[in-house]
Amino acid sequence: MWPESVVKKDKEAQLFVAKSYVQNICNTDISAIDGVKRNPDKVRTLLKSLARNNSTIVNDKTIMTDVM
């Protein structure tokens, strides 16, 4: 579980739940929304760009450049 993982002594164990969660979003959840199969690598790249640009003002072109 998420709250329990943050108190683990091993850094890998702490990050396991978060990494698994993101992996599940990229591989399964994003396509389950509307039944359209999406490329997990592109979804992962999009999430990285959104995370990198969080709390900043960027336009769509910046996100598109990151993804392409």
N, C-alpha and C positions, 0 to 999 in steps of 0.2 A: 504494500500500500504506500501511497505517496507520503503521508506524514511520517511514517516509520522509516522510510528510506533516507531521509535527511539526517538522521542521527546515527547512521551506520558509520563505522570507523574507516572503512575502505572507500575511497573516492569513486571507484568503479561501481560499487554497490549503491552509492548515493545517486549516481546518475542513471542507473539501469532503468528505473521506472520512467523517468522523463524521456530517455532515448527510445524506449519501447513505445511510449505514447505517441511521439512524433512519427515513428516508423509506422505505427498502425494508421495514423491519419493519412500518411502518404500512400500506403499500400492498399488500404481498404476503405476507410471512412469517406474520403473525398469523392470516390466513385459511387458510393452507396447513396449519396444525397439525391442524385437524379438518374442513376443507372448508366451514366456515361463513363466508359473506361478511360482513365487518365494515366498518363505516364508518371509513375512515382518519383522519378528523378527530377522531372520538371516541377512537380509539386514541392519537392524538397528545396529546390532552387528558389522557387517563389517564396516559400516560408522564410528562407535565409535572408532574401532581399527585404521582405517585410520586417523582419526582426532587426536587420541592420539599419533600416530607415525609420524605425519606430521613434516617435517623439520628435521627428524632424519634419520639415515641410519639403516634400519632394513631389514632383509631378509624375504622371503616368509613364512618361518617357524614361525616367530614371529607373523605375521598376522594370520596364520592358527591356532596357539595356542590360540590367542584371540577369534577367531570365534568359535572354537570347545569347 
